[in-house]
Amino acid sequence: MRAIRVPNGDSCSMKRILVTLVAMIAPIAMAEAHAEPLPSALAKAYHNNPTLNAARAGVRASASDIDIARSAMHPKITWRSGVGYNSSAATNRGTFGIVLDQTLFDRLQTTNNVEVNKARQRAAEENTLNTSTTSCSRRPRHIWTWC
């Protein structure tokens, strides 16, 4: 690379060199600069926030608890079998069977368990919204669906 020699006292040449350097560097600097829109920046912040991710996981877990409580209303099928040997009579014995169990009335215990788990899910959703307002200072609608 050559050194640029500027004659003494020639301020016009120095200005030309400075303008040329700025003209060469400005496009490079401007090409690197970019901004992200605010909504997408906030969405990334919400998506990558570990506190909010933990709260969303709690909402998903409480939703599965509702399904578990509802499963108590379904019938239960059990398969039973056995093999035995009677040494005094020298005979083999085998048994098998299918048992179908359906609860008809449990004093509304299953229904109440489902309602309790629904209330817990609503509380988890509100907790997620509260966490989003305290950690990100903006309250998005339905943040628990951003999973």
DSSP file with accessible surface (Angstrom, degrees, kcal/mol):
  #  RESIDUE AA STRUCTURE BP1 BP2  ACC     N-H-->O    O-->H-N    N-H-->O    O-->H-N    TCO  KAPPA ALPHA  PHI   PSI    X-CA   Y-CA   Z-CA
    1    1 A M              0   0  242      0, 0.0     2,-0.3     0, 0.0     0, 0.0   0.000 360.0 360.0 360.0 137.3    0.0    0.0    0.0
    2    2 A R        -     0   0  229      1,-0.0     2,-0.3     0, 0.0     0, 0.0  -0.629 360.0-122.8 -87.6 144.6    1.3    3.4   -0.9
    3    3 A A        -     0   0   90     -2,-0.3     2,-0.6     1,-0.0    -1,-0.0  -0.622  25.4-126.7 -81.8 138.3    1.5    6.3    1.5
    4    4 A I        -     0   0  123     -2,-0.3     2,-0.5     2,-0.0    -1,-0.0  -0.784  21.0-150.7 -89.3 126.2   -0.4    9.4    0.5
    5    5 A R        -     0   0  229     -2,-0.6     0, 0.0     0, 0.0     0, 0.0  -0.833   8.2-165.2-101.3 127.3    1.8   12.4    0.4
    6    6 A V        -     0   0   50     -2,-0.5     3,-0.1     8,-0.0     5,-0.0  -0.963  22.7-123.8-111.3 123.9    0.1   15.7    1.1
    7    7 A P    >   -     0   0   77      0, 0.0     3,-1.6     0, 0.0     6,-0.1  -0.352  39.1 -93.2 -64.8 147.0    2.1   18.8    0.3
    8    8 A N  T 3  S+     0   0  169      1,-0.2     3,-0.1     3,-0.0     0, 0.0  -0.368 107.3  13.1 -62.2 134.5    2.5   21.2    3.2
    9    9 A G  T 3  S+     0   0   85      1,-0.2     2,-1.1    -3,-0.1    -1,-0.2   0.450  88.8 122.4  83.9  -0.5   -0.1   23.9    3.4
   10   10 A D    <>  +     0   0   61     -3,-1.6     4,-1.1     1,-0.2     3,-0.2  -0.697  24.9 164.9 -99.0  87.5   -2.5   22.3    0.9
   11   11 A S  H  > S+     0   0   80     -2,-1.1     4,-2.0     1,-0.2    -1,-0.2   0.770  71.2  65.7 -74.1 -22.8   -5.7   22.0    3.0
   12   12 A C  H  > S+     0   0   57      1,-0.2     4,-2.0     2,-0.2    -1,-0.2   0.906 100.8  49.2 -66.8 -39.0   -7.8   21.4   -0.2
   13   13 A S  H  > S+     0   0   24     -3,-0.2     4,-2.2     1,-0.2    -1,-0.2   0.900 109.3  52.2 -67.3 -39.2   -5.9   18.1   -0.8
   14   14 A M  H  X S+     0   0  111     -4,-1.1     4,-2.3     1,-0.2    -1,-0.2   0.906 109.2  49.8 -63.9 -40.1   -6.5   17.0    2.7
   15   15 A K  H  X S+     0   0  140     -4,-2.0     4,-2.7     2,-0.2     5,-0.2   0.900 109.5  51.7 -65.4 -40.7  -10.2   17.7    2.4
   16   16 A R  H  X S+     0   0  156     -4,-2.0     4,-2.4     2,-0.2    -1,-0.2   0.907 110.3  48.3 -62.7 -42.5  -10.4   15.7   -0.8
   17   17 A I  H  X S+     0   0   41     -4,-2.2     4,-2.6     2,-0.2    -2,-0.2   0.933 112.8  48.2 -63.7 -43.9   -8.7   12.7    0.8
   18   18 A L  H  X S+     0   0  110     -4,-2.3     4,-2.5     2,-0.2     5,-0.2   0.930 112.5  48.2 -63.1 -43.9  -11.0   12.9    3.8
   19   19 A V  H  X S+     0   0   98     -4,-2.7     4,-2.5     1,-0.2    -1,-0.2   0.907 111.7  50.8 -64.2 -39.9  -14.1   13.1    1.6
   20   20 A T  H  X S+     0   0   78     -4,-2.4     4,-1.8    -5,-0.2    -2,-0.2   0.926 110.6  48.4 -64.8 -43.2  -12.9   10.2   -0.5
   21   21 A L  H  X S+     0   0   84     -4,-2.6     4,-2.3     2,-0.2     5,-0.2   0.922 112.7  47.8 -63.3 -43.5  -12.3    8.0    2.6
   22   22 A V  H  X S+     0   0   88     -4,-2.5     4,-2.6     1,-0.2    -2,-0.2   0.915 110.5  52.4 -63.6 -40.4  -15.8    8.8    3.9
   23   23 A A  H  < S+     0   0   62     -4,-2.5    -1,-0.2    -5,-0.2    -2,-0.2   0.838 112.5  45.8 -65.7 -30.8  -17.3    8.1    0.6
   24   24 A M  H  X S+     0   0  120     -4,-1.8     4,-0.5    -5,-0.2    -2,-0.2   0.865 118.6  39.8 -79.2 -35.6  -15.6    4.7    0.5
   25   25 A I  H  X S+     0   0  103     -4,-2.3     4,-2.4    -5,-0.2     3,-0.3   0.830 100.2  72.7 -85.3 -30.4  -16.4    3.7    4.1
   26   26 A A  H  X S+     0   0   37     -4,-2.6     4,-2.7    -5,-0.2     5,-0.3   0.899  95.6  49.4 -58.2 -45.8  -20.0    5.0    4.2
   27   27 A P  H  > S+     0   0   79      0, 0.0     4,-1.8     0, 0.0    -1,-0.2   0.900 112.1  49.6 -62.8 -35.1  -21.6    2.3    2.0
   28   28 A I  H  X S+     0   0  114     -4,-0.5     4,-1.2    -3,-0.3    -2,-0.2   0.939 113.5  45.2 -67.1 -45.3  -19.9   -0.4    4.0
   29   29 A A  H  X S+     0   0   57     -4,-2.4     4,-0.9     1,-0.2     3,-0.2   0.893 114.2  48.9 -65.9 -38.4  -21.1    1.0    7.3
   30   30 A M  H  < S+     0   0  142     -4,-2.7    -1,-0.2    -5,-0.3    -2,-0.2   0.829 105.2  58.5 -73.6 -28.0  -24.6    1.6    6.0
   31   31 A A  H  < S+     0   0   79     -4,-1.8    -1,-0.2    -5,-0.3    -2,-0.2   0.834 105.5  50.5 -69.7 -29.2  -24.8   -1.9    4.6
   32   32 A E  H  < S+     0   0  146     -4,-1.2     2,-0.4    -3,-0.2    -1,-0.2   0.742  92.6  89.4 -79.7 -24.1  -24.2   -3.4    8.1
   33   33 A A     <  +     0   0   77     -4,-0.9     2,-0.3    -3,-0.2    -4,-0.0  -0.607  49.4 148.1 -81.9 129.0  -26.9   -1.3    9.8
   34   34 A H        -     0   0  172     -2,-0.4     2,-0.4     2,-0.0    -3,-0.0  -0.978  30.2-144.8-153.2 154.5  -30.4   -2.8   10.0
   35   35 A A        -     0   0   94     -2,-0.3     3,-0.0     0, 0.0    -2,-0.0  -0.932  10.9-136.2-123.4 147.1  -33.2   -2.6   12.5
   36   36 A E        -     0   0   86     -2,-0.4     5,-0.0     1,-0.1    -2,-0.0  -0.815  34.0-103.8 -99.2 140.0  -35.8   -5.2   13.4
   37   37 A P     >  -     0   0   87      0, 0.0     4,-2.1     0, 0.0     5,-0.2  -0.289  29.9-118.9 -60.9 148.3  -39.4   -4.2   13.7
   38   38 A L  H  > S+     0   0  116      1,-0.2     4,-2.7     2,-0.2     5,-0.3   0.898 108.5  53.8 -59.9 -44.5  -40.6   -3.8   17.3
   39   39 A P  H  > S+     0   0   96      0, 0.0     4,-2.3     0, 0.0    -1,-0.2   0.922 111.8  44.5 -60.8 -40.4  -43.3   -6.5   17.2
   40   40 A S  H  > S+     0   0   44      2,-0.2     4,-2.2     1,-0.2    -2,-0.2   0.877 112.3  52.7 -72.1 -32.4  -40.9   -9.2   16.0
   41   41 A A  H  X S+     0   0   37     -4,-2.1     4,-2.1     2,-0.2    -1,-0.2   0.918 111.6  46.3 -65.7 -40.8  -38.3   -8.1   18.5
   42   42 A L  H  X S+     0   0   39     -4,-2.7     4,-2.7     2,-0.2     5,-0.2   0.900 110.1  53.7 -67.2 -39.1  -40.8   -8.4   21.3
   43   43 A A  H  X S+     0   0   41     -4,-2.3     4,-2.5    -5,-0.3    -2,-0.2   0.913 109.8  47.9 -62.6 -40.1  -42.0  -11.8   20.0
   44   44 A K  H  X S+     0   0  116     -4,-2.2     4,-2.1     2,-0.2    -1,-0.2   0.902 110.9  51.4 -65.0 -41.0  -38.3  -13.0   20.1
   45   45 A A  H  X S+     0   0   49     -4,-2.1     4,-0.5     1,-0.2    -2,-0.2   0.921 113.2  44.6 -62.8 -42.1  -37.9  -11.7   23.6
   46   46 A Y  H >< S+     0   0    5     -4,-2.7     3,-0.7     1,-0.2    -2,-0.2   0.903 113.8  50.2 -66.8 -39.8  -41.1  -13.5   24.8
   47   47 A H  H 3< S+     0   0  104     -4,-2.5    -2,-0.2     1,-0.2    -1,-0.2   0.853 116.0  40.7 -69.5 -33.0  -40.1  -16.7   23.0
   48   48 A N  H 3< S+     0   0  111     -4,-2.1    -1,-0.2    -5,-0.2    -2,-0.2   0.372  84.2 113.3 -99.3   4.9  -36.6  -16.8   24.4
   49   49 A N    <X  -     0   0   29     -3,-0.7     4,-2.4    -4,-0.5     5,-0.2  -0.678  54.5-155.9 -81.0 118.2  -37.4  -15.7   28.0
   50   50 A P  H  > S+     0   0   94      0, 0.0     4,-2.1     0, 0.0     5,-0.2   0.848  91.7  54.8 -65.8 -31.7  -36.8  -18.7   30.3
   51   51 A T  H  > S+     0   0   81      2,-0.2     4,-1.9     1,-0.2     5,-0.1   0.934 112.0  43.4 -65.7 -44.2  -39.2  -17.4   33.0
   52   52 A L  H  > S+     0   0    0      2,-0.2     4,-2.8     1,-0.2     5,-0.2   0.876 110.8  55.3 -68.7 -36.7  -42.0  -17.2   30.5
   53   53 A N  H  X S+     0   0   61     -4,-2.4     4,-2.1     1,-0.2    -1,-0.2   0.902 108.3  49.0 -62.9 -38.8  -41.1  -20.6   29.0
   54   54 A A  H  X S+     0   0   66     -4,-2.1     4,-1.8     2,-0.2    -1,-0.2   0.907 111.2  49.6 -66.4 -39.9  -41.4  -22.2   32.4
   55   55 A A  H  X S+     0   0   13     -4,-1.9     4,-1.7     2,-0.2    -2,-0.2   0.911 110.3  50.4 -65.6 -40.3  -44.7  -20.5   33.0
   56   56 A R  H  X S+     0   0    3     -4,-2.8     4,-2.3     1,-0.2    -1,-0.2   0.890 107.7  53.5 -64.3 -37.6  -46.0  -21.8   29.6
   57   57 A A  H  X S+     0   0   42     -4,-2.1     4,-2.4     1,-0.2    -1,-0.2   0.889 105.9  54.0 -64.3 -35.8  -44.8  -25.3   30.5
   58   58 A G  H  X S+     0   0   34     -4,-1.8     4,-2.3     2,-0.2    -1,-0.2   0.883 107.2  50.9 -63.9 -37.6  -46.9  -25.0   33.7
   59   59 A V  H  X S+     0   0    7     -4,-1.7     4,-1.9     2,-0.2    -2,-0.2   0.929 110.7  48.2 -65.3 -44.0  -49.9  -24.1   31.6
   60   60 A R  H  X S+     0   0  131     -4,-2.3     4,-1.8     1,-0.2    -2,-0.2   0.907 111.3  50.8 -63.8 -38.1  -49.4  -27.2   29.3
   61   61 A A  H  X S+     0   0   48     -4,-2.4     4,-1.6     1,-0.2    -1,-0.2   0.910 109.1  50.3 -66.7 -39.8  -48.9  -29.4   32.3
   62   62 A S  H  X S+     0   0   10     -4,-2.3     4,-1.2     1,-0.2    -1,-0.2   0.846 106.9  55.9 -69.0 -29.4  -52.1  -28.2   33.9
   63   63 A A  H  X S+     0   0   32     -4,-1.9     4,-1.3     1,-0.2     3,-0.3   0.899 107.5  48.5 -67.3 -37.3  -54.0  -28.8   30.6
   64   64 A S  H  X S+     0   0   53     -4,-1.8     4,-2.0     1,-0.2    -1,-0.2   0.825 103.4  61.8 -72.3 -27.6  -52.8  -32.4   30.7
   65   65 A D  H  X S+     0   0   67     -4,-1.6     4,-2.2     1,-0.2    -1,-0.2   0.843  99.8  55.5 -64.0 -32.5  -54.0  -32.7   34.3
   66   66 A I  H  X S+     0   0    8     -4,-1.2     4,-2.3    -3,-0.3    -1,-0.2   0.933 107.6  48.4 -63.8 -44.1  -57.5  -32.0   33.1
   67   67 A D  H  X S+     0   0  100     -4,-1.3     4,-1.4     1,-0.2    -2,-0.2   0.889 110.1  51.9 -64.0 -37.7  -57.3  -34.9   30.7
   68   68 A I  H  < S+     0   0  110     -4,-2.0     4,-0.5     2,-0.2    -1,-0.2   0.919 110.0  48.7 -64.9 -42.1  -56.0  -37.2   33.4
   69   69 A A  H >< S+     0   0   13     -4,-2.2     3,-1.1     1,-0.2    -2,-0.2   0.899 110.1  52.0 -65.0 -38.1  -59.0  -36.2   35.7
   70   70 A R  H >< S+     0   0  102     -4,-2.3     3,-2.0     1,-0.2     4,-0.3   0.793  95.0  71.1 -67.0 -27.8  -61.4  -36.8   32.8
   71   71 A S  G >< S+     0   0   59     -4,-1.4     3,-1.3     1,-0.3    -1,-0.2   0.729  81.4  72.9 -65.0 -18.3  -59.9  -40.3   32.3
   72   72 A A  G <  S+     0   0   35     -3,-1.1    -1,-0.3    -4,-0.5    31,-0.3   0.707  90.3  60.8 -67.6 -16.5  -61.5  -41.4   35.6
   73   73 A M  G <  S+     0   0   90     -3,-2.0    -1,-0.2    -4,-0.2    -2,-0.2   0.650  89.0  89.7 -82.1 -15.7  -64.9  -41.3   33.7
   74   74 A H  S <  S-     0   0  117     -3,-1.3    29,-0.2    -4,-0.3     2,-0.0  -0.473  86.8-101.8 -82.0 153.0  -63.8  -43.9   31.2
   75   75 A P        -     0   0   68      0, 0.0     2,-0.5     0, 0.0    27,-0.2  -0.357  30.7-135.6 -70.6 154.7  -64.2  -47.7   31.7
   76   76 A K  E     -A  101   0A  93     25,-3.1    25,-3.1    -4,-0.1     2,-0.5  -0.943  13.0-159.7-114.5 132.6  -61.3  -49.8   32.8
   77   77 A I  E     -A  100   0A 124     -2,-0.5     2,-0.4    23,-0.2    23,-0.2  -0.945   9.8-174.1-114.6 129.6  -60.6  -53.1   31.3
   78   78 A T  E     -A   99   0A  60     21,-3.0    21,-3.3    -2,-0.5     2,-0.5  -0.972  13.6-150.4-126.3 137.5  -58.4  -55.7   33.1
   79   79 A W  E     -A   98   0A 157     -2,-0.4     2,-0.4    19,-0.2    19,-0.2  -0.918  17.7-175.5-106.5 127.9  -57.1  -59.0   31.8
   80   80 A R  E     +A   97   0A 156     17,-3.2    17,-2.6    -2,-0.5     2,-0.3  -0.979   9.2 160.5-125.8 138.4  -56.6  -61.7   34.4
   81   81 A S  E     +A   96   0A  83     -2,-0.4     2,-0.3    15,-0.3    15,-0.3  -0.985   7.9 177.9-150.5 158.0  -55.1  -65.2   33.9
   82   82 A G  E     -A   95   0A  28     13,-3.0    13,-3.0    -2,-0.3     2,-0.4  -0.991  15.0-153.7-159.9 154.8  -53.6  -67.9   36.0
   83   83 A V  E     +A   94   0A 138     -2,-0.3     2,-0.3    11,-0.2    11,-0.3  -0.993  21.3 173.7-132.1 137.7  -52.1  -71.3   35.8
   84   84 A G  E     -A   93   0A  29      9,-3.8     9,-3.3    -2,-0.4     2,-0.4  -0.947  21.6-145.8-142.6 165.0  -52.0  -73.8   38.6
   85   85 A Y  E     -A   92   0A 147     -2,-0.3     2,-0.8     7,-0.3     7,-0.2  -0.996   7.6-152.5-134.4 127.2  -51.1  -77.4   39.4
   86   86 A N  E  >> -A   91   0A  74      5,-3.2     5,-1.6    -2,-0.4     4,-1.1  -0.880   8.8-169.1-100.3 109.9  -52.8  -79.6   41.9
   87   87 A S  T  45S+     0   0   95     -2,-0.8    -1,-0.2     1,-0.2     5,-0.0   0.842  82.1  55.0 -73.0 -30.8  -50.3  -82.2   43.2
   88   88 A S  T  45S+     0   0  108      1,-0.2    -1,-0.2     3,-0.1    -2,-0.0   0.882 121.6  28.9 -72.0 -35.5  -52.7  -84.4   45.0
   89   89 A A  T  45S-     0   0   57      2,-0.1    -1,-0.2    -3,-0.0    -2,-0.2   0.511 102.3-131.1 -99.9  -4.5  -55.0  -84.9   42.0
   90   90 A A  T  <5 +     0   0   68     -4,-1.1     2,-0.4     1,-0.2    -3,-0.2   0.920  60.5 135.4  53.3  49.4  -52.1  -84.5   39.5
   91   91 A T  E   < -A   86   0A  68     -5,-1.6    -5,-3.2     2,-0.0     2,-0.3  -0.939  51.1-134.9-126.7 149.8  -54.1  -82.0   37.4
   92   92 A N  E     -A   85   0A 130     -2,-0.4     2,-0.4    -7,-0.2    -7,-0.3  -0.769  20.5-164.2 -97.1 149.1  -53.3  -78.7   35.8
   93   93 A R  E     -A   84   0A 177     -9,-3.3    -9,-3.8    -2,-0.3     2,-0.4  -0.997   6.6-175.0-137.8 136.3  -55.7  -75.9   36.1
   94   94 A G  E     -A   83   0A  57     -2,-0.4     2,-0.4   -11,-0.3   -11,-0.2  -0.986   0.4-174.8-131.8 142.9  -55.9  -72.6   34.2
   95   95 A T  E     +A   82   0A  77    -13,-3.0   -13,-3.0    -2,-0.4     2,-0.3  -0.969   7.1 166.9-132.1 151.8  -58.1  -69.6   34.6
   96   96 A F  E     +A   81   0A 161     -2,-0.4     2,-0.3   -15,-0.3   -15,-0.3  -0.981   4.4 158.4-155.9 160.9  -58.5  -66.5   32.6
   97   97 A G  E     -A   80   0A  25    -17,-2.6   -17,-3.2    -2,-0.3     2,-0.5  -0.960  32.3-126.9-176.1 160.3  -60.9  -63.6   32.4
   98   98 A I  E     -A   79   0A 116     -2,-0.3     2,-0.5   -19,-0.2   -19,-0.2  -0.978  22.5-158.5-118.8 131.0  -61.6  -60.1   31.3
   99   99 A V  E     -A   78   0A  53    -21,-3.3   -21,-3.0    -2,-0.5     2,-0.5  -0.947   2.6-164.8-113.7 126.5  -62.9  -57.6   33.8
  100  100 A L  E     -A   77   0A 120     -2,-0.5     2,-0.5   -23,-0.2   -23,-0.2  -0.954   9.0-171.8-110.7 122.3  -64.8  -54.5   32.7
  101  101 A D  E     +A   76   0A  85    -25,-3.1   -25,-3.1    -2,-0.5     2,-0.5  -0.962   8.4 173.5-121.3 121.0  -65.2  -51.9   35.4
  102  102 A Q        -     0   0   82     -2,-0.5     2,-0.5   -27,-0.2   -29,-0.1  -0.983  26.0-137.5-128.2 121.8  -67.3  -48.7   34.9
  103  103 A T        -     0   0   63     -2,-0.5     3,-0.2   -31,-0.3    -2,-0.0  -0.643  18.2-175.7 -77.3 126.9  -68.0  -46.3   37.7
  104  104 A L        +     0   0  165     -2,-0.5     2,-0.3     1,-0.3    -1,-0.2   0.873  70.0   0.5 -90.2 -43.7  -71.6  -45.3   37.7
  105  105 A F        +     0   0  146      2,-0.1    -1,-0.3     1,-0.0     0, 0.0  -0.948  49.5 173.7-150.8 125.1  -71.6  -42.7   40.5
  106  106 A D    >   -     0   0   38     -2,-0.3     3,-1.4    -3,-0.2     4,-0.1  -0.101  67.8 -92.4-120.9  33.7  -68.7  -41.5   42.6
  107  107 A R  T 3  S-     0   0  197      1,-0.3    -2,-0.1     2,-0.1     0, 0.0   0.869  78.0 -65.4  57.5  38.4  -70.6  -38.7   44.5
  108  108 A L  T 3> S+     0   0   94      1,-0.1     4,-2.4     3,-0.1    -1,-0.3   0.640 100.4 133.5  62.7  19.2  -69.4  -36.2   41.8
  109  109 A Q  H <> S+     0   0  106     -3,-1.4     4,-2.3     2,-0.2     5,-0.2   0.932  71.8  46.4 -64.5 -43.9  -65.8  -36.7   42.8
  110  110 A T  H  > S+     0   0   14      2,-0.2     4,-2.2     1,-0.2    -1,-0.2   0.927 112.6  50.0 -65.6 -43.6  -64.5  -37.0   39.2
  111  111 A T  H  > S+     0   0   63      1,-0.2     4,-2.3     2,-0.2    -1,-0.2   0.919 111.9  48.1 -60.8 -43.1  -66.5  -34.0   38.0
  112  112 A N  H  X S+     0   0   91     -4,-2.4     4,-2.6     1,-0.2    -1,-0.2   0.879 108.8  53.8 -66.7 -36.6  -65.2  -31.9   40.9
  113  113 A N  H  X S+     0   0   74     -4,-2.3     4,-2.2     2,-0.2    -1,-0.2   0.899 108.6  49.8 -63.2 -39.6  -61.6  -33.1   40.1
  114  114 A V  H  X S+     0   0    6     -4,-2.2     4,-2.1   -45,-0.2    -2,-0.2   0.941 112.2  47.5 -63.1 -45.1  -62.1  -31.9   36.5
  115  115 A E  H  X S+     0   0   89     -4,-2.3     4,-2.2     1,-0.2    -2,-0.2   0.890 110.1  52.4 -65.2 -38.7  -63.4  -28.5   37.6
  116  116 A V  H  X S+     0   0   65     -4,-2.6     4,-2.3     1,-0.2    -1,-0.2   0.929 110.4  48.2 -62.2 -43.0  -60.5  -28.1   40.1
  117  117 A N  H  X S+     0   0   20     -4,-2.2     4,-1.9     1,-0.2    -2,-0.2   0.857 109.1  53.2 -69.2 -31.8  -58.0  -28.8   37.3
  118  118 A K  H  X S+     0   0   62     -4,-2.1     4,-2.3     2,-0.2    -1,-0.2   0.916 109.3  49.2 -65.2 -41.4  -59.7  -26.4   35.0
  119  119 A A  H  X S+     0   0   44     -4,-2.2     4,-2.3     1,-0.2    -2,-0.2   0.897 109.6  52.1 -64.4 -38.2  -59.4  -23.7   37.7
  120  120 A R  H  X S+     0   0  152     -4,-2.3     4,-2.3     1,-0.2    -1,-0.2   0.882 108.4  51.2 -65.1 -35.9  -55.7  -24.6   38.2
  121  121 A Q  H  X S+     0   0   43     -4,-1.9     4,-2.4     2,-0.2    -2,-0.2   0.926 109.2  49.4 -67.5 -43.0  -55.2  -24.1   34.4
  122  122 A R  H  X S+     0   0  135     -4,-2.3     4,-2.4     1,-0.2    -2,-0.2   0.909 111.4  50.5 -61.2 -38.7  -56.9  -20.7   34.5
  123  123 A A  H  X S+     0   0   61     -4,-2.3     4,-2.4     1,-0.2    -1,-0.2   0.905 109.4  50.5 -65.1 -39.2  -54.6  -19.8   37.4
  124  124 A A  H  X S+     0   0   20     -4,-2.3     4,-2.1     2,-0.2    -2,-0.2   0.896 109.7  51.1 -66.0 -37.6  -51.6  -20.9   35.5
  125  125 A E  H  X S+     0   0   37     -4,-2.4     4,-2.2     2,-0.2    -2,-0.2   0.932 111.9  46.1 -64.7 -43.9  -52.6  -18.9   32.5
  126  126 A E  H  X S+     0   0  104     -4,-2.4     4,-2.6     1,-0.2    -2,-0.2   0.876 110.3  54.1 -66.3 -35.6  -53.1  -15.8   34.7
  127  127 A N  H  X S+     0   0   89     -4,-2.4     4,-2.7     2,-0.2    -1,-0.2   0.901 107.6  51.0 -63.6 -38.3  -49.7  -16.5   36.3
  128  128 A T  H  X S+     0   0    0     -4,-2.1     4,-2.3     2,-0.2    -2,-0.2   0.922 110.8  47.8 -64.8 -43.2  -48.1  -16.6   32.8
  129  129 A L  H  X S+     0   0    9     -4,-2.2     4,-2.0     2,-0.2    -2,-0.2   0.912 112.2  49.6 -64.0 -39.8  -49.7  -13.2   32.0
  130  130 A N  H  X S+     0   0   92     -4,-2.6     4,-2.2     1,-0.2     5,-0.2   0.916 110.2  50.7 -64.8 -40.8  -48.5  -11.8   35.3
  131  131 A T  H  X S+     0   0   19     -4,-2.7     4,-2.6     1,-0.2     5,-0.3   0.906 108.9  52.1 -63.4 -39.0  -45.0  -13.1   34.6
  132  132 A S  H  X S+     0   0    0     -4,-2.3     4,-1.9     1,-0.2     6,-0.8   0.883 110.2  48.0 -67.7 -35.0  -45.0  -11.5   31.2
  133  133 A T  H  X S+     0   0   41     -4,-2.0     4,-0.9     4,-0.2    -1,-0.2   0.888 116.4  42.7 -73.9 -34.7  -46.0   -8.1   32.6
  134  134 A T  H  < S+     0   0  106     -4,-2.2    -2,-0.2    -5,-0.2    -1,-0.2   0.858 122.7  36.7 -80.0 -31.1  -43.4   -8.2   35.3
  135  135 A S  H  < S+     0   0   53     -4,-2.6    -2,-0.2    -5,-0.2    -3,-0.2   0.795 133.5  21.9 -92.1 -26.7  -40.5   -9.6   33.2
  136  136 A C  H  < S-     0   0   28     -4,-1.9    -3,-0.2    -5,-0.3    -2,-0.2   0.434  90.5-132.8-120.4  -3.4  -41.2   -7.8   29.9
  137  137 A S  S  < S+     0   0  110     -4,-0.9     2,-0.3    -5,-0.3    -4,-0.2   0.642  79.9  86.7  59.3  18.5  -43.3   -4.8   31.0
  138  138 A R  S    S-     0   0  138     -6,-0.8    -2,-0.1     2,-0.0    -3,-0.1  -0.972  71.0-139.4-144.4 133.2  -45.8   -5.4   28.2
  139  139 A R        -     0   0  140     -2,-0.3     2,-0.1    -6,-0.1   -10,-0.1  -0.785  19.2-162.7 -98.6 104.0  -48.8   -7.7   28.5
  140  140 A P    >   -     0   0   13      0, 0.0     3,-0.5     0, 0.0     2,-0.4  -0.494  24.8-109.0 -80.6 155.3  -49.5   -9.7   25.3
  141  141 A R  T 3  S-     0   0  197      1,-0.2     0, 0.0    -2,-0.1     0, 0.0  -0.677  92.7  -3.6 -83.5 136.4  -52.8  -11.4   24.7
  142  142 A H  T >  S+     0   0   85     -2,-0.4     3,-1.4     1,-0.1    -1,-0.2   0.901  71.0 167.4  52.8  53.4  -52.8  -15.2   24.9
  143  143 A I  G X   +     0   0    0     -3,-0.5     3,-1.8     1,-0.3    -1,-0.1   0.795  68.0  69.9 -67.2 -23.7  -49.1  -15.7   25.6
  144  144 A W  G 3  S+     0   0   45      1,-0.3     3,-0.3     2,-0.1    -1,-0.3   0.663  91.9  59.4 -71.4 -10.4  -49.7  -19.3   26.5
  145  145 A T  G <  S+     0   0   93     -3,-1.4    -1,-0.3     1,-0.2    -2,-0.2   0.479  82.7  83.7 -93.0  -0.9  -50.6  -20.1   22.9
  146  146 A W    <         0   0   98     -3,-1.8    -1,-0.2    -4,-0.2    -2,-0.1  -0.051 360.0 360.0 -87.2  32.8  -47.1  -19.0   21.7
  147  147 A C              0   0   86     -3,-0.3  -100,-0.0    -2,-0.1    -3,-0.0  -0.386 360.0 360.0 -81.6 360.0  -45.6  -22.4   22.5
